[in-house]
């Protein structure tokens, strides 16, 4: 596994450039950025580091092989040549996630069953302990098959700290993409006046203190037969040495007292309780902080009929709060309604667009 391999970091559509910048900072050679992810070359060290340190990717894949197949015989012939022993442990059960488009072999379940037959899987993945499941992604487009091994396991946004959630929780990877998209580098104060379960402030504290988001979880590559435990231990130790003890002022507020309790519990699990300040406050009671900083938030969208009118005053109040209590600060919003964003009364430009909970949204900043 010391030889570089073709890899792919899956992202939310629209934030590929943010993930590509993260990979470049890790020393990766970017091959291509495409909707939903970034192709790059990586050896074992970089695969391990990508899983440990990427803040905006949802999964890292290692390409196992690619080939053309138009018949079941061709599929099985190619599958028998795959070095399964490098990515499938003796006690592991493979699970194949298949999508086929414009190909002669179009039956997803049939493709998965043929691959299971070749590998000799005696049990269905659904019947075994999840820790023994090795996931593979199979993509067929115009008879061209690409088979990749999942190096991550659980989705990378599952950092392990968010057991307490408020309504409509924001995914951790999306919160990190908001921070990085706004150019926040962890050296200036940050305020989130609609903090919900605290995801933006907690991700900000992790970033500011250089705490790797995957530091307290396991990854699928740890079950690969060629997994290098010594290398992994050194990578984790090196990452631990880069952690800094302090962060700038990071404040999260919400009018829901239960949400603030959840925030504090989540921050404690993330190891950043002392680096975050959560307050049970309405927007009208926002603290005054002159100087430079970033207000970054995921406000209500007004997605339901009749909600937009009620939210106009809230967005207008947000703009007034920034002008009167946070003079000189930048603003970043995850919005879904340009008309509401216009009520803020500040020039805002779009940085990226994606989906959040099935709702088209975009990050705007000014």
C-alpha positions in Angstrom: 0.0 0.0 0.0 3.0 2.3 0.0 2.5 2.8 -3.7 0.2 5.8 -4.6 -3.3 4.8 -5.6 -6.2 6.5 -7.3 -8.5 7.8 -4.6 -11.7 9.8 -4.4 -13.0 12.1 -1.7 -16.8 12.3 -1.7 -18.3 15.6 -0.9 -21.7 17.4 -0.8 -22.2 18.7 -4.4 -21.1 22.2 -4.6 -18.2 22.2 -2.0 -15.7 20.2 -4.0 -13.4 23.2 -4.3 -13.2 23.5 -0.5 -12.3 19.8 -0.2 -9.8 20.1 -3.0 -8.1 22.9 -1.1 -8.0 20.8 2.0 -6.4 17.9 0.1 -3.8 20.2 -1.5 -2.9 21.4 2.0 -2.3 17.8 3.0 0.1 17.4 0.0 -2.3 15.5 -2.3 -1.9 15.7 -6.1 -5.4 16.6 -7.4 -6.4 14.7 -10.6 -9.8 16.1 -11.1 -12.7 17.9 -9.4 -16.1 16.7 -10.4 -19.7 17.1 -9.1 -19.8 15.2 -5.8 -16.1 14.8 -5.1 -12.4 15.1 -5.8 -10.0 12.6 -7.5 -6.5 12.5 -6.1 -3.5 10.3 -5.8 -2.5 9.0 -2.3 -0.2 6.5 -0.6 -1.0 4.9 2.7 0.2 8.0 4.7 -2.1 10.3 2.7 -5.1 8.0 2.8 -4.8 7.8 6.6 -4.3 11.5 7.0 -7.2 12.3 4.7 -9.6 10.3 6.8 -8.2 11.8 10.0 -8.0 15.4 9.0 -10.4 16.3 6.2 -13.2 18.5 7.6 -15.5 18.7 4.6 -15.4 15.3 2.9 -18.0 12.6 3.7 -16.0 9.6 2.6 -12.6 8.6 1.1 -12.5 5.8 -1.4 -9.5 3.9 -2.8 -9.8 2.6 -6.3 -9.2 -1.1 -6.5 -9.6 -1.6 -10.3 -11.4 -0.5 -13.4 -12.4 -2.5 -16.5 -15.0 -2.8 -19.3 -17.6 -5.6 -19.1 -20.7 -6.2 -21.2 -21.5 -9.7 -20.1 -21.7 -11.6 -16.8 -18.8 -13.7 -17.9 -16.6 -10.6 -18.5 -17.6 -9.2 -15.1 -16.6 -12.3 -13.3 -13.4 -12.8 -15.2 -12.2 -9.3 -14.3 -13.4 -9.6 -10.7 -11.3 -12.7 -10.2 -8.2 -10.7 -11.1 -8.8 -8.1 -8.4 -6.3 -8.2 -5.4 -9.1 -8.5 -2.9 -6.6 -9.6 -0.3 -5.3 -6.0 0.0 -8.6 -4.5 1.1 -10.7 -7.4 2.4 -9.7 -9.0 5.7 -10.3 -12.7 6.3 -13.1 -12.2 8.7 -14.7 -9.3 6.8 -17.9 -9.6 4.7 -18.1 -7.4 1.6 -21.0 -5.2 0.8 -21.3 -3.8 -2.7 -23.0 -0.5 -3.4 -23.7 -0.6 -7.1 -25.0 2.0 -9.6 -25.1 1.3 -13.3 -26.0 3.7 -16.1 -26.2 3.2 -19.8 -24.5 -0.2 -19.5 -25.4 -3.6 -20.8 -25.2 -4.9 -17.2 -27.8 -2.7 -15.6 -29.2 -4.9 -12.8 -27.6 -3.5 -9.6 -28.4 -6.4 -7.4 -27.3 -8.9 -10.0 -23.9 -7.2 -10.3 -23.5 -7.2 -6.5 -24.4 -10.9 -6.4 -21.8 -11.9 -9.0 -19.1 -10.0 -7.2 -20.1 -11.7 -3.9 -19.8 -15.0 -5.6 -16.3 -14.3 -6.9 -15.2 -13.1 -3.5 -16.7 -16.1 -1.8 -18.9 -14.2 0.6 -20.7 -16.8 2.7 -22.9 -14.3 4.5 -24.9 -11.3 3.6 -23.5 -8.0 5.0 -26.9 -7.3 6.6 -26.6 -10.5 8.7 -23.3 -9.8 10.4 -21.8 -7.4 12.9 -21.5 -3.9 11.2 -17.8 -3.8 12.3 -17.2 -6.8 10.1 -18.6 -5.2 6.9 -16.2 -4.0 4.2 -18.0 -1.6 1.9 -17.2 -1.4 -1.8 -18.5 1.2 -4.3 -19.2 -0.1 -7.8 -19.9 2.4 -10.6 -20.7 1.3 -14.1 -21.1 4.0 -16.9 -21.3 2.9 -20.5 -20.0 -0.5 -19.6 -16.9 1.0 -17.8 -16.7 -0.4 -14.3 -14.8 1.3 -11.4 -14.6 -0.6 -8.1 -13.4 1.3 -5.0 -12.9 0.3 -1.4 -14.4 2.5 1.3 -11.5 3.6 3.5 -13.7 5.5 5.9 -16.4 3.3 7.2 -19.0 5.5 8.9 -19.5 8.8 7.1 -16.8 11.3 8.1 -19.3 13.8 9.4 -19.9 11.4 12.3 -17.2 12.8 14.5 -18.7 11.1 17.6 -19.5 14.2 19.6 -23.0 15.1 18.5 -25.3 12.8 20.5 -27.5 15.7 21.6 -29.3 17.5 18.7 -31.7 20.3 18.4 -34.2 20.8 15.6 -32.8 20.5 12.0 -29.2 19.8 12.9 -26.5 21.0 10.5 -24.2 18.3 9.3 -20.6 18.8 10.6 -19.0 18.7 7.2 -21.3 21.4 6.0 -20.5 23.6 9.0 -16.8 23.1 8.3 -17.3 24.0 4.7 -19.0 27.3 5.8 -16.0 28.2 8.0 -13.4 27.4 5.3 -15.6 29.0 2.6 -15.6 32.2 4.5 -11.9 32.1 5.0 -12.1 31.7 8.7 -8.7 30.4 9.9 -9.3 30.3 13.7 -7.5 33.5 14.6 -10.5 35.9 14.9 -13.6 35.7 17.1 -16.7 34.0 15.8 -20.4 34.3 16.8 -23.4 32.1 15.8 -26.7 33.6 17.0 -28.8 30.7 15.8 -26.5 27.9 17.0 -29.0 25.0 17.4 -27.0 22.0 18.6 -23.8 24.0 18.4 -22.3 22.5 15.2 -20.8 25.7 13.8 -19.1 26.8 17.1 -17.8 23.3 17.8 -16.4 22.9 14.3 -14.8 26.3 14.7 -13.2 25.4 17.9 -11.8 22.1 16.4 -10.4 24.1 13.5 -9.0 26.9 15.7 -7.2 24.4 18.0 -6.1 22.2 15.0 -7.9 19.2 16.5 -8.3 16.6 13.7 -12.1 15.8 13.3 -11.4 12.1 13.1 -9.2 11.9 16.2 -11.7 9.9 18.3 -13.1 7.4 15.9 -12.2 4.3 13.9 -11.9 3.9 10.1 -12.5 1.1 7.7 -8.9 1.0 6.5 -7.9 -0.2 10.0 -9.4 -3.6 9.0 -7.5 -3.8 5.7 -4.9 -6.7 5.6 -2.1 -4.4 4.7 -3.0 -1.8 7.4 0.2 -0.4 8.9 -0.5 0.1 12.6 2.9 1.7 13.3 2.4 4.3 10.6 -1.1 5.0 11.8 0.1 5.5 15.4 2.8 7.9 14.2 0.3 9.9 12.1 -2.1 10.2 15.1 0.7 11.2 17.4 2.0 13.8 15.0 -1.5 15.2 14.7 -1.8 15.4 18.5 1.4 17.4 18.7 -0.1 20.1 16.4 -3.1 20.7 18.6 -3.0 24.1 20.3 -4.4 24.8 23.7 -6.5 27.9 23.1 -8.9 29.4 20.6 -10.3 32.9 20.0 -13.7 33.9 21.5 -16.3 31.5 20.0 -19.8 32.3 21.0 -23.0 30.3 20.2 -26.4 31.6 21.3 -30.0 30.4 20.9 -33.3 31.4 22.5 -34.0 27.7 23.1 -32.6 26.7 26.5 -32.7 23.0 25.6 -30.6 23.6 22.6 -28.0 25.4 24.7 -27.8 22.4 27.0 -27.3 20.1 24.0 -24.6 22.4 22.7 -22.6 22.3 26.0 -22.9 18.5 26.1 -21.8 18.1 22.5 -18.8 20.5 23.1 -17.7 18.5 26.1 -17.7 15.3 24.1 -15.7 17.1 21.3 -13.1 18.2 23.9 -13.8 21.9 23.3 -16.1 22.9 26.2 -13.5 25.4 27.4 -13.1 26.8 23.9 -16.7 27.6 23.3 -19.2 29.9 25.1 -22.9 28.9 24.7 -25.5 31.4 25.9 -29.3 31.2 26.1 -30.1 34.5 24.4 -32.5 35.8 21.8 -31.0 37.7 18.8 -32.0 41.0 20.4 -29.7 40.4 23.3 -26.6 39.7 21.2 -23.4 40.8 22.9 -21.4 43.8 21.7 -18.0 42.9 20.2 -16.1 45.6 18.3 -13.0 44.9 16.2 -12.8 42.2 13.5 -14.6 38.9 13.6 -17.1 36.6 11.7 -20.8 36.1 12.4 -21.5 32.8 10.8 -24.9 31.1 11.1 -27.6 28.9 9.6 -30.8 30.9 10.2 -34.3 29.7 9.5 -35.0 29.5 5.8 -38.7 30.0 5.7 -39.2 26.9 3.5 -42.9 26.4 4.5 -45.6 28.5 2.9 -46.4 31.6 4.9 -43.1 31.6 6.9 -41.3 34.1 4.7 -43.2 37.1 5.9 -42.7 36.3 9.5 -38.9 35.9 9.0 -38.4 39.2 7.2 -38.1 41.0 10.5 -35.7 38.4 11.9 -33.3 38.9 9.0 -33.6 42.6 9.2 -32.9 42.4 12.9 -29.8 40.3 12.2 -28.5 43.0 9.9 -29.2 45.7 12.6 -27.4 43.6 15.2 -24.3 43.3 13.1 -24.2 47.0 12.3 -24.8 48.2 15.9 -23.2 45.4 18.1 -20.6 43.8 15.8 -19.2 46.8 13.9 -16.5 45.9 11.5 -17.4 42.2 11.5 -18.0 40.0 8.4 -21.1 38.0 7.9 -21.7 34.5 6.5 -25.1 32.9 6.1 -26.3 29.6 4.9 -29.4 30.8 3.1 -32.2 29.4 0.9 -34.1 32.6 0.1 -32.4 35.6 -1.5 -35.4 37.7 -0.6 -34.9 37.1 3.1 -31.1 37.6 2.7 -31.8 40.9 1.2 -33.5 42.0 4.4 -30.1 41.9 6.1 -29.3 45.2 4.3 -25.7 44.2 3.5 -24.0 43.3 0.2 -23.7 39.5 0.2 -22.0 37.4 -2.5 -22.4 33.7 -3.1 -19.4 31.4 -2.2 -20.9 28.0 -3.0 -24.3 26.3 -3.3 -25.4 22.8 -2.2 -28.3 21.1 -0.5 -29.1 20.9 3.2 -31.7 18.4 4.3 -33.0 18.3 0.7 -33.3 22.1 0.5 -31.2 24.0 -2.1 -29.0 26.4 -0.1 -26.0 28.6 -0.7 -23.3 30.2 1.5 -23.3 34.0 1.1 -20.8 36.3 2.8 -20.2 40.0 3.1 
